[in-house]
Amino acid sequence: MIEATATTTTRRPAGNSKRTGRPKLDPNESREDKFVRLSLNRMRALKRQGRLVCNLAAYPHDNLQAERIVSEAQTVAADIDKAFRKGGRKRDDFSF
């Protein structure tokens, strides 16, 4: 362990970290179980990002900017729907 001084910091000994990291993934996980696990995580992230986009409404913007954001969100939703119906994907970047 390193002593704390004006120029150094105290370090924890290896193995006593409070961070536990990600749990180990099951190597025998079925594709269906993997789909459920990934979809739950990704939907949680999608909702979180959606709330952040909604927060943009509190900032000054014009109607055209708002329409473009809403239109792009609708396009993304349609792409998700299409991917699940037909198995295809479209990758495009959004910009003003």
Chimera marker file (.cmm) of the C-alpha trace (Angstrom):
<marker_set name="trace">
<marker id="1" x="0.000" y="0.000" z="0.000" r="1" g="1" b="0" radius="0.5"/>
<marker id="2" x="1.252" y="3.483" z="-0.874" r="1" g="1" b="0" radius="0.5"/>
<marker id="3" x="1.210" y="6.122" z="1.853" r="1" g="1" b="0" radius="0.5"/>
<marker id="4" x="-0.790" y="9.262" z="1.093" r="1" g="1" b="0" radius="0.5"/>
<marker id="5" x="1.340" y="12.382" z="0.698" r="1" g="1" b="0" radius="0.5"/>
<marker id="6" x="0.827" y="15.722" z="-0.958" r="1" g="1" b="0" radius="0.5"/>
<marker id="7" x="1.661" y="14.255" z="-4.372" r="1" g="1" b="0" radius="0.5"/>
<marker id="8" x="0.456" y="10.632" z="-4.126" r="1" g="1" b="0" radius="0.5"/>
<marker id="9" x="-2.763" y="8.886" z="-3.262" r="1" g="1" b="0" radius="0.5"/>
<marker id="10" x="-3.502" y="5.800" z="-1.244" r="1" g="1" b="0" radius="0.5"/>
<marker id="11" x="-4.230" y="2.711" z="-3.317" r="1" g="1" b="0" radius="0.5"/>
<marker id="12" x="-6.285" y="-0.249" z="-2.264" r="1" g="1" b="0" radius="0.5"/>
<marker id="13" x="-4.580" y="-3.602" z="-2.285" r="1" g="1" b="0" radius="0.5"/>
<marker id="14" x="-5.653" y="-5.816" z="-5.162" r="1" g="1" b="0" radius="0.5"/>
<marker id="15" x="-8.722" y="-7.880" z="-4.379" r="1" g="1" b="0" radius="0.5"/>
<marker id="16" x="-10.272" y="-5.379" z="-1.974" r="1" g="1" b="0" radius="0.5"/>
<marker id="17" x="-11.934" y="-3.251" z="-4.623" r="1" g="1" b="0" radius="0.5"/>
<marker id="18" x="-15.532" y="-2.214" z="-4.100" r="1" g="1" b="0" radius="0.5"/>
<marker id="19" x="-16.235" y="-2.626" z="-7.825" r="1" g="1" b="0" radius="0.5"/>
<marker id="20" x="-17.559" y="-6.051" z="-8.615" r="1" g="1" b="0" radius="0.5"/>
<marker id="21" x="-17.671" y="-5.789" z="-12.409" r="1" g="1" b="0" radius="0.5"/>
<marker id="22" x="-20.083" y="-7.555" z="-14.681" r="1" g="1" b="0" radius="0.5"/>
<marker id="23" x="-21.323" y="-10.996" z="-13.775" r="1" g="1" b="0" radius="0.5"/>
<marker id="24" x="-19.862" y="-13.821" z="-15.828" r="1" g="1" b="0" radius="0.5"/>
<marker id="25" x="-22.035" y="-14.787" z="-18.782" r="1" g="1" b="0" radius="0.5"/>
<marker id="26" x="-23.278" y="-18.340" z="-19.031" r="1" g="1" b="0" radius="0.5"/>
<marker id="27" x="-21.450" y="-20.017" z="-21.931" r="1" g="1" b="0" radius="0.5"/>
<marker id="28" x="-24.431" y="-22.391" z="-22.283" r="1" g="1" b="0" radius="0.5"/>
<marker id="29" x="-26.951" y="-19.550" z="-22.598" r="1" g="1" b="0" radius="0.5"/>
<marker id="30" x="-29.513" y="-20.312" z="-25.313" r="1" g="1" b="0" radius="0.5"/>
<marker id="31" x="-30.090" y="-17.874" z="-28.167" r="1" g="1" b="0" radius="0.5"/>
<marker id="32" x="-33.596" y="-17.222" z="-26.828" r="1" g="1" b="0" radius="0.5"/>
<marker id="33" x="-32.244" y="-16.386" z="-23.358" r="1" g="1" b="0" radius="0.5"/>
<marker id="34" x="-29.578" y="-14.171" z="-24.922" r="1" g="1" b="0" radius="0.5"/>
<marker id="35" x="-32.276" y="-12.383" z="-26.941" r="1" g="1" b="0" radius="0.5"/>
<marker id="36" x="-34.272" y="-11.697" z="-23.769" r="1" g="1" b="0" radius="0.5"/>
<marker id="37" x="-31.200" y="-10.502" z="-21.845" r="1" g="1" b="0" radius="0.5"/>
<marker id="38" x="-29.990" y="-8.218" z="-24.645" r="1" g="1" b="0" radius="0.5"/>
<marker id="39" x="-33.437" y="-6.871" z="-25.489" r="1" g="1" b="0" radius="0.5"/>
<marker id="40" x="-34.178" y="-5.942" z="-21.874" r="1" g="1" b="0" radius="0.5"/>
<marker id="41" x="-30.873" y="-4.089" z="-21.576" r="1" g="1" b="0" radius="0.5"/>
<marker id="42" x="-31.233" y="-2.362" z="-24.940" r="1" g="1" b="0" radius="0.5"/>
<marker id="43" x="-34.844" y="-1.327" z="-24.345" r="1" g="1" b="0" radius="0.5"/>
<marker id="44" x="-33.847" y="0.117" z="-20.973" r="1" g="1" b="0" radius="0.5"/>
<marker id="45" x="-31.087" y="2.101" z="-22.731" r="1" g="1" b="0" radius="0.5"/>
<marker id="46" x="-33.466" y="3.168" z="-25.517" r="1" g="1" b="0" radius="0.5"/>
<marker id="47" x="-35.966" y="4.521" z="-22.994" r="1" g="1" b="0" radius="0.5"/>
<marker id="48" x="-33.193" y="6.353" z="-21.136" r="1" g="1" b="0" radius="0.5"/>
<marker id="49" x="-31.964" y="7.935" z="-24.378" r="1" g="1" b="0" radius="0.5"/>
<marker id="50" x="-35.544" y="8.785" z="-25.352" r="1" g="1" b="0" radius="0.5"/>
<marker id="51" x="-35.961" y="10.701" z="-22.099" r="1" g="1" b="0" radius="0.5"/>
<marker id="52" x="-32.746" y="12.598" z="-22.846" r="1" g="1" b="0" radius="0.5"/>
<marker id="53" x="-34.041" y="13.539" z="-26.302" r="1" g="1" b="0" radius="0.5"/>
<marker id="54" x="-37.301" y="14.702" z="-24.686" r="1" g="1" b="0" radius="0.5"/>
<marker id="55" x="-35.238" y="16.917" z="-22.386" r="1" g="1" b="0" radius="0.5"/>
<marker id="56" x="-34.030" y="18.802" z="-25.481" r="1" g="1" b="0" radius="0.5"/>
<marker id="57" x="-37.489" y="20.390" z="-25.689" r="1" g="1" b="0" radius="0.5"/>
<marker id="58" x="-36.489" y="22.565" z="-22.711" r="1" g="1" b="0" radius="0.5"/>
<marker id="59" x="-33.759" y="24.233" z="-24.806" r="1" g="1" b="0" radius="0.5"/>
<marker id="60" x="-34.382" y="26.985" z="-27.352" r="1" g="1" b="0" radius="0.5"/>
<marker id="61" x="-35.218" y="25.474" z="-30.739" r="1" g="1" b="0" radius="0.5"/>
<marker id="62" x="-37.257" y="26.310" z="-33.795" r="1" g="1" b="0" radius="0.5"/>
<marker id="63" x="-40.143" y="24.295" z="-35.212" r="1" g="1" b="0" radius="0.5"/>
<marker id="64" x="-38.047" y="22.902" z="-38.065" r="1" g="1" b="0" radius="0.5"/>
<marker id="65" x="-35.472" y="21.467" z="-35.643" r="1" g="1" b="0" radius="0.5"/>
<marker id="66" x="-38.228" y="19.892" z="-33.540" r="1" g="1" b="0" radius="0.5"/>
<marker id="67" x="-39.914" y="18.421" z="-36.616" r="1" g="1" b="0" radius="0.5"/>
<marker id="68" x="-36.628" y="16.912" z="-37.810" r="1" g="1" b="0" radius="0.5"/>
<marker id="69" x="-35.934" y="15.294" z="-34.436" r="1" g="1" b="0" radius="0.5"/>
<marker id="70" x="-39.454" y="13.846" z="-34.246" r="1" g="1" b="0" radius="0.5"/>
<marker id="71" x="-39.278" y="12.703" z="-37.864" r="1" g="1" b="0" radius="0.5"/>
<marker id="72" x="-35.944" y="10.964" z="-37.281" r="1" g="1" b="0" radius="0.5"/>
<marker id="73" x="-37.301" y="9.243" z="-34.154" r="1" g="1" b="0" radius="0.5"/>
<marker id="74" x="-40.276" y="8.009" z="-36.184" r="1" g="1" b="0" radius="0.5"/>
<marker id="75" x="-37.914" y="6.748" z="-38.894" r="1" g="1" b="0" radius="0.5"/>
<marker id="76" x="-35.874" y="4.850" z="-36.309" r="1" g="1" b="0" radius="0.5"/>
<marker id="77" x="-39.063" y="3.314" z="-34.882" r="1" g="1" b="0" radius="0.5"/>
<marker id="78" x="-40.151" y="2.297" z="-38.395" r="1" g="1" b="0" radius="0.5"/>
<marker id="79" x="-36.702" y="0.756" z="-39.025" r="1" g="1" b="0" radius="0.5"/>
<marker id="80" x="-37.030" y="-1.296" z="-35.831" r="1" g="1" b="0" radius="0.5"/>
<marker id="81" x="-40.479" y="-2.456" z="-36.893" r="1" g="1" b="0" radius="0.5"/>
<marker id="82" x="-39.189" y="-3.355" z="-40.366" r="1" g="1" b="0" radius="0.5"/>
<marker id="83" x="-36.224" y="-5.266" z="-38.925" r="1" g="1" b="0" radius="0.5"/>
<marker id="84" x="-38.506" y="-7.445" z="-36.817" r="1" g="1" b="0" radius="0.5"/>
<marker id="85" x="-41.001" y="-7.994" z="-39.636" r="1" g="1" b="0" radius="0.5"/>
<marker id="86" x="-38.542" y="-8.665" z="-42.465" r="1" g="1" b="0" radius="0.5"/>
<marker id="87" x="-35.209" y="-9.278" z="-40.766" r="1" g="1" b="0" radius="0.5"/>
<marker id="88" x="-33.541" y="-6.335" z="-42.524" r="1" g="1" b="0" radius="0.5"/>
<marker id="89" x="-31.694" y="-3.343" z="-41.118" r="1" g="1" b="0" radius="0.5"/>
<marker id="90" x="-30.846" y="0.129" z="-42.353" r="1" g="1" b="0" radius="0.5"/>
<marker id="91" x="-27.954" y="2.116" z="-40.873" r="1" g="1" b="0" radius="0.5"/>
<marker id="92" x="-27.957" y="5.870" z="-41.369" r="1" g="1" b="0" radius="0.5"/>
<marker id="93" x="-26.546" y="8.652" z="-39.280" r="1" g="1" b="0" radius="0.5"/>
<marker id="94" x="-28.633" y="11.598" z="-38.150" r="1" g="1" b="0" radius="0.5"/>
<marker id="95" x="-27.480" y="15.201" z="-38.544" r="1" g="1" b="0" radius="0.5"/>
<marker id="96" x="-28.966" y="18.659" z="-38.963" r="1" g="1" b="0" radius="0.5"/>
<link id1="1" id2="2" r="1" g="1" b="0" radius="0.2"/>
<link id1="2" id2="3" r="1" g="1" b="0" radius="0.2"/>
<link id1="3" id2="4" r="1" g="1" b="0" radius="0.2"/>
<link id1="4" id2="5" r="1" g="1" b="0" radius="0.2"/>
<link id1="5" id2="6" r="1" g="1" b="0" radius="0.2"/>
<link id1="6" id2="7" r="1" g="1" b="0" radius="0.2"/>
<link id1="7" id2="8" r="1" g="1" b="0" radius="0.2"/>
<link id1="8" id2="9" r="1" g="1" b="0" radius="0.2"/>
<link id1="9" id2="10" r="1" g="1" b="0" radius="0.2"/>
<link id1="10" id2="11" r="1" g="1" b="0" radius="0.2"/>
<link id1="11" id2="12" r="1" g="1" b="0" radius="0.2"/>
<link id1="12" id2="13" r="1" g="1" b="0" radius="0.2"/>
<link id1="13" id2="14" r="1" g="1" b="0" radius="0.2"/>
<link id1="14" id2="15" r="1" g="1" b="0" radius="0.2"/>
<link id1="15" id2="16" r="1" g="1" b="0" radius="0.2"/>
<link id1="16" id2="17" r="1" g="1" b="0" radius="0.2"/>
<link id1="17" id2="18" r="1" g="1" b="0" radius="0.2"/>
<link id1="18" id2="19" r="1" g="1" b="0" radius="0.2"/>
<link id1="19" id2="20" r="1" g="1" b="0" radius="0.2"/>
<link id1="20" id2="21" r="1" g="1" b="0" radius="0.2"/>
<link id1="21" id2="22" r="1" g="1" b="0" radius="0.2"/>
<link id1="22" id2="23" r="1" g="1" b="0" radius="0.2"/>
<link id1="23" id2="24" r="1" g="1" b="0" radius="0.2"/>
<link id1="24" id2="25" r="1" g="1" b="0" radius="0.2"/>
<link id1="25" id2="26" r="1" g="1" b="0" radius="0.2"/>
<link id1="26" id2="27" r="1" g="1" b="0" radius="0.2"/>
<link id1="27" id2="28" r="1" g="1" b="0" radius="0.2"/>
<link id1="28" id2="29" r="1" g="1" b="0" radius="0.2"/>
<link id1="29" id2="30" r="1" g="1" b="0" radius="0.2"/>
<link id1="30" id2="31" r="1" g="1" b="0" radius="0.2"/>
<link id1="31" id2="32" r="1" g="1" b="0" radius="0.2"/>
<link id1="32" id2="33" r="1" g="1" b="0" radius="0.2"/>
<link id1="33" id2="34" r="1" g="1" b="0" radius="0.2"/>
<link id1="34" id2="35" r="1" g="1" b="0" radius="0.2"/>
<link id1="35" id2="36" r="1" g="1" b="0" radius="0.2"/>
<link id1="36" id2="37" r="1" g="1" b="0" radius="0.2"/>
<link id1="37" id2="38" r="1" g="1" b="0" radius="0.2"/>
<link id1="38" id2="39" r="1" g="1" b="0" radius="0.2"/>
<link id1="39" id2="40" r="1" g="1" b="0" radius="0.2"/>
<link id1="40" id2="41" r="1" g="1" b="0" radius="0.2"/>
<link id1="41" id2="42" r="1" g="1" b="0" radius="0.2"/>
<link id1="42" id2="43" r="1" g="1" b="0" radius="0.2"/>
<link id1="43" id2="44" r="1" g="1" b="0" radius="0.2"/>
<link id1="44" id2="45" r="1" g="1" b="0" radius="0.2"/>
<link id1="45" id2="46" r="1" g="1" b="0" radius="0.2"/>
<link id1="46" id2="47" r="1" g="1" b="0" radius="0.2"/>
<link id1="47" id2="48" r="1" g="1" b="0" radius="0.2"/>
<link id1="48" id2="49" r="1" g="1" b="0" radius="0.2"/>
<link id1="49" id2="50" r="1" g="1" b="0" radius="0.2"/>
<link id1="50" id2="51" r="1" g="1" b="0" radius="0.2"/>
<link id1="51" id2="52" r="1" g="1" b="0" radius="0.2"/>
<link id1="52" id2="53" r="1" g="1" b="0" radius="0.2"/>
<link id1="53" id2="54" r="1" g="1" b="0" radius="0.2"/>
<link id1="54" id2="55" r="1" g="1" b="0" radius="0.2"/>
<link id1="55" id2="56" r="1" g="1" b="0" radius="0.2"/>
<link id1="56" id2="57" r="1" g="1" b="0" radius="0.2"/>
<link id1="57" id2="58" r="1" g="1" b="0" radius="0.2"/>
<link id1="58" id2="59" r="1" g="1" b="0" radius="0.2"/>
<link id1="59" id2="60" r="1" g="1" b="0" radius="0.2"/>
<link id1="60" id2="61" r="1" g="1" b="0" radius="0.2"/>
<link id1="61" id2="62" r="1" g="1" b="0" radius="0.2"/>
<link id1="62" id2="63" r="1" g="1" b="0" radius="0.2"/>
<link id1="63" id2="64" r="1" g="1" b="0" radius="0.2"/>
<link id1="64" id2="65" r="1" g="1" b="0" radius="0.2"/>
<link id1="65" id2="66" r="1" g="1" b="0" radius="0.2"/>
<link id1="66" id2="67" r="1" g="1" b="0" radius="0.2"/>
<link id1="67" id2="68" r="1" g="1" b="0" radius="0.2"/>
<link id1="68" id2="69" r="1" g="1" b="0" radius="0.2"/>
<link id1="69" id2="70" r="1" g="1" b="0" radius="0.2"/>
<link id1="70" id2="71" r="1" g="1" b="0" radius="0.2"/>
<link id1="71" id2="72" r="1" g="1" b="0" radius="0.2"/>
<link id1="72" id2="73" r="1" g="1" b="0" radius="0.2"/>
<link id1="73" id2="74" r="1" g="1" b="0" radius="0.2"/>
<link id1="74" id2="75" r="1" g="1" b="0" radius="0.2"/>
<link id1="75" id2="76" r="1" g="1" b="0" radius="0.2"/>
<link id1="76" id2="77" r="1" g="1" b="0" radius="0.2"/>
<link id1="77" id2="78" r="1" g="1" b="0" radius="0.2"/>
<link id1="78" id2="79" r="1" g="1" b="0" radius="0.2"/>
<link id1="79" id2="80" r="1" g="1" b="0" radius="0.2"/>
<link id1="80" id2="81" r="1" g="1" b="0" radius="0.2"/>
<link id1="81" id2="82" r="1" g="1" b="0" radius="0.2"/>
<link id1="82" id2="83" r="1" g="1" b="0" radius="0.2"/>
<link id1="83" id2="84" r="1" g="1" b="0" radius="0.2"/>
<link id1="84" id2="85" r="1" g="1" b="0" radius="0.2"/>
<link id1="85" id2="86" r="1" g="1" b="0" radius="0.2"/>
<link id1="86" id2="87" r="1" g="1" b="0" radius="0.2"/>
<link id1="87" id2="88" r="1" g="1" b="0" radius="0.2"/>
<link id1="88" id2="89" r="1" g="1" b="0" radius="0.2"/>
<link id1="89" id2="90" r="1" g="1" b="0" radius="0.2"/>
<link id1="90" id2="91" r="1" g="1" b="0" radius="0.2"/>
<link id1="91" id2="92" r="1" g="1" b="0" radius="0.2"/>
<link id1="92" id2="93" r="1" g="1" b="0" radius="0.2"/>
<link id1="93" id2="94" r="1" g="1" b="0" radius="0.2"/>
<link id1="94" id2="95" r="1" g="1" b="0" radius="0.2"/>
<link id1="95" id2="96" r="1" g="1" b="0" radius="0.2"/>
</marker_set>
